[in-house]
Amino acid sequence: MSTRAAPEYRQVHTQRPSDQIVKEIWQLILRGELKPGDRLPPERELLGMINGSRLPLREALCMLKALGIIEARHGKGIFVRPLDLGAIFSMLSPLLRTRAHIDVRHIFDVRLHLEASIAELAAAHRSNENLQRLQAAHEAMQTCLRNRRAWNRHDMDFHQELARSTGNPIFPVFMASITDLVREVQFLYRDKIEFRQESVGEHQRILDAVRRQDGAAARAAIQEHIRNATARL
């Protein structure tokens, strides 16, 4: 007597109404129907625009506020904020930490390849304003050698400005997505003021190459910096 195999059941993932409303409001912004600075329509009107219901709409608005896409102004309403992709993508770092098996060296390996290209492009496309901000970050690193937390902040400012110096808005977004990870791992490896002094010198060589618009030297300098940072783990 043959036995029939038990039927296989697949789990069906349904989208929550609030998630769908988030997408619909996001599409209104992308299409320009809602622009930065615009006040969101009253709840009844907005419900008509997205064909939703009150509770999921309120949940969706909370999600959009958390993402920094909209903001509530007391007594005035809810407004669309200027789009900051860097801030939005920086929220990937908690997701990366919880969903991926990330080792500190994985982060430095990504930086080695990503920032080499960033430095080379920055040398070709940097403006005088970029140079001024890079110089300011570098000088702040020098003055904060004994304050680890402040030093790390200026270190990250330097690398983020380097990404902006490429003239390609995608690179700062990529950097923002790993900045939180980089900031956290800086507290996981050995720390000495001598290490920070060495790093300041390495950043000086990166800055000098970018100032000269020597892409090959900028690439080599930042790769040396990241390899040295890896060795200091």
Secondary structure, 3 states (H helix, E strand, C coil): CCCCCCCCCCCCCCCCHHHHHHHHHHHHHHCCCCCCCCECCCHHHHHHHHCCCHHHHHHHHHHHHHCCCEEEECCCEEEECCCCHHHHHHCHHHHHHHHCCCCHHHHHHHHHHHHHHHHHHHHHHCCHHHHHHHHHHHHHHHHCCCCHHHHHHHHHHHHHHHHHCCCCCHHHHHHHHHHHHHHHHCCCCCCCHHHHHHHHHHHHHHHHHHHHCCHHHHHHHHHHHHHHHHHCC
